């Protein structure tokens, strides 16, 4: 989607902040301003992709607003505006579902960069959601063929991961046979072992193939792969046990 068609809300009880934010953003996005969260919630049909909201307002505060809007529109990204930056408020902002925060007084570049980062993150979330939906459909049609396809998909991104999964599966079967696990149950375990790293499909190749130590933000992304794998495989019946 072209940036000019992307809808951005600015929610702040100060007209000056509303106008300055709109001046910065209007050349790239469709910008709608609101005096309070209640007005913004009433206009969610405008389908905002990004919301800038002040943290302190007379009615509902920005953190409560972020929590409410994320329940209604989970894929909307929220950036908190605050004049009182501290660790506690930053932590509460992130826990409320906000993507980031900016501090008053802010500059043009800071606002534009925050918007770009938030929308890039949203794009990645949507891309992953579409990928997961396609994979779920494929799994439901033919899970045996899909298991092989998923392993090949991982191999295409990271051959080490695919080889590791194969070795893990073979070792599990060997141990299972040795200790007398029933064949049917062992087949389930074998498939689970083959797919235990499948969530790495959703991790950027630059992270998977990086030879140096991962940076903190890269490590955080890598640690998301079990959750991505769970989301991909959750609808399957052959791994319910």
Secondary structure, 3 states (H helix, E strand, C coil): CCHHHCEEEEECCCHHHHHHHHHHHCCCCEEEEECCHHHHHHCHHHCCCEEEEECCCCCCCHHHHHHHHHHHCCCCEEEEEECCCCHHHHHHHHHCCCCEEEECCCCHHHHHHHHHHHHHHHHHHHHHHHHHHHHHHHHHHCHHHHHHHHHHHHHHHCHHHHHHHHHHHHHHHHHHHHHCCCHHHHHHHHHHHHCCCHHHHHCCHHHHCCCCCCCHHHHHHHCCHHHHHHHHHCCCCCCCC
